[in-house]
Amino acid sequence: MVAKKLPALLEEIRACRLCEEHLPLGPNPVLHASESARLLIVGQAPGTKVHATSIPWNDPSGDRLRDWLSVERETFYNQSLIAIIPMGFCYPGRGKGGDLPPRPECAATWHKSLLEQLPNLQLTLLVGQYAQRHYLPHWYGSITENVRHYRDALPARYFPLPHPSPRNTLWLRRRPWFEEEVVPELRRQVQKILKV
């Protein structure tokens, strides 16, 4: 079977209705990708603001993530440099403690085909537990430990990060080593790859 070219694959994904019956706001797959992208961001799933605008990370979580990376919006949304492929492409709905987990159909159905069309990737940021559980070769038992051991994942070209949600402000406050040690290394890695 011949692999689809990326534009055709993205068109097919954006028309996906695989889990439509489970989506309270209906399907709206949100992702960005280009064959030339050198950095991949794998997050959770769009929130309501991202669903409404169809722009990934277009919310306070995205503001914090861009600050961690030390990149401007223009660079962040430059698809020729950065691909953004969440674990779930559509807003999954609301649960007791926040948004529901990403729908499992997306990663299972689309990620392998997408990654095959991104030959220039040099680093993948795994933002939050769902991306880390799916992609990290070794799970340390918690987000904290995954992030603390980020250097162990670098040879596999992965960089685990906590979710930048405002809900995680307390997590960040209690772990000053993240801002002091991890963020500077993250910025160094990203700047080296993007060269902008």
N, C-alpha and C positions, 0 to 999 in steps of 0.2 A: 504494500500500500504506500502510495506516494504521500509524503507529508505536505500539508497545506502550507502555502506561503503565509507569512505573518498577517498581512492586511486581510486576507480572506478568513483567516482564523479569528482575528479580532472582530470582524463583521459577524461571524457565526456566534461568537461568545456574546456579543452585544444583543443578539436576537434570541439568546437562550431563554427558555421558559421552563426549564427542567423542574424547578421547585416552586413554581408560581403559586400553587395553592397554599404554601407555607409563608408567603411574604405579605405582611399586612399592608404595605404601601405599593405592592406590585413589583414586578421585576424592573430593574434598571442597573444592569451590570456596569460597574465603574472600575476602569483600569486604564493604564497607559503603557505602551510598549513600542519599542523600535528595535530593529535588528542591530543598530549601532550602540545601543545602551550599554554602559560599562558598570553601572550600579543598579542593583535591584532592591526594591523595598517591598518586603512581604509583611503586611499587617493583618488585621483581623477582618473587618467588614465595614462598609460605609455606615456612618451614622445618619441621622435624619437630614442634617445640613448638606452633607455630601450627596445623599440621595437626591435632594432638591436641586442641587447645582450641577450634579454629574462631574464634579471636580474632586479628585481624591485628596484627602487630607486638607480639605478646605474648611477648617474649623480650629478651635483652640488647641486640639491635639496636634494638628499640623503645624501651627505656629511654634509650639514647643519643639517638635521634631526638627523643623528647619533651624531653630536656634541651636539645638544639639549638633546639627551637621554644619552649622555656620554657612548656610547657603541661602541666597535670596530666592524669592518666589520664582523669578524668571528662570534661574538655573534649575530649581526644583522641578518645575513643570516642563523643562526641555526634554522631550521624549527621546531625543537622539543621545542624551547622556544618562537619563534616569528612567528606568521602568518601574511601574508601580502595579503590583499584582497582589491583591489581598487574598486571604484564605477563602473568603466568601465575597463574591462580587456585588451582592445586593444587600440592602438593609434587612437584617433578619427579624426585627421586631424587638419589643421591650420585654424584659423579665423583671424579677423582683429587685435585683441589685444593679440594674443597668441594661444595656443592650444584650440580647440573646447571643449565644455563640454563633460564629459563622456557620452557614449551612455546609454540611460535609460534601455535598455533591460537586461543588465548584472545584476544589483542589483535586478530588478524585477524577473528575471528568476532563479538566482543562489544563492543570499545571504542567504535566509532563510534555504535552504538545507545545505549550507556550515556551517552556525552557529550551526545547529543541530549536526554537526559532530565535534564541538570544545568544548567539555564539561569542559575543564580545564581553560578557559579564566577567568582572574581576572581583566583585564583592557583593554579597547578599546580606542585607540588614534584616534580621528576624525580629520583628517588633511584636512582643507579647507572647503569651504561652502557646497559643494555637500554632503560630508559625514555628516556634521553637520545638514543640512536640512533634511536628510533622517533618522538619528538616534537620534538626541537630543530630549528629551521629551519636552523641551521648547526652542524656538528660540527667542533670545533677539533682533533681528532686524538687527544685523550686526556681522561679524566675530569678530570685536573688542570687542563688548559687550559679545559675547559668551565666548571668551577667558578670558576677565576680570572676568567673573562669573564662571570660570572653577570649582570652589569648589562646586557650585550648582549641577554640573553633576557627581561629584565623587561618591555620594551614588548609582547612577545608573551604576557605573563602566565605565563611559565615561570621556575622557579628551579631550576637544576641543583645537585645535591648528591652528594657521595660516598656510598657505602653506609655506614651507621653500624655495620656489623658489627665485633665485636671483632677480626676478622682485619685490619681496616684501621687498627688503632691505630698501627702504624709509619708508615703514610701520613700520618696526622694529626700525629704527632710531628715528621715531617720538613717539614711545611707549617704552621708556626705562624700564618701569615697567615689560614688558614681560621678558626680560633677567634677571632683578633683582629679580622678585618675582615668575613668573610662571615657568621659566626653572629650578630653584633649586627644586621646588616642583615636577615637572615632573621627574627630575632625581631621587629624593627620592622615588617616587612611582615605577618607573621602576626598580631601583636597589632592592627594597624590593621584587618585584615580580620575577625578574629573578634570584636573589641570585647568581650572577656569580662573 
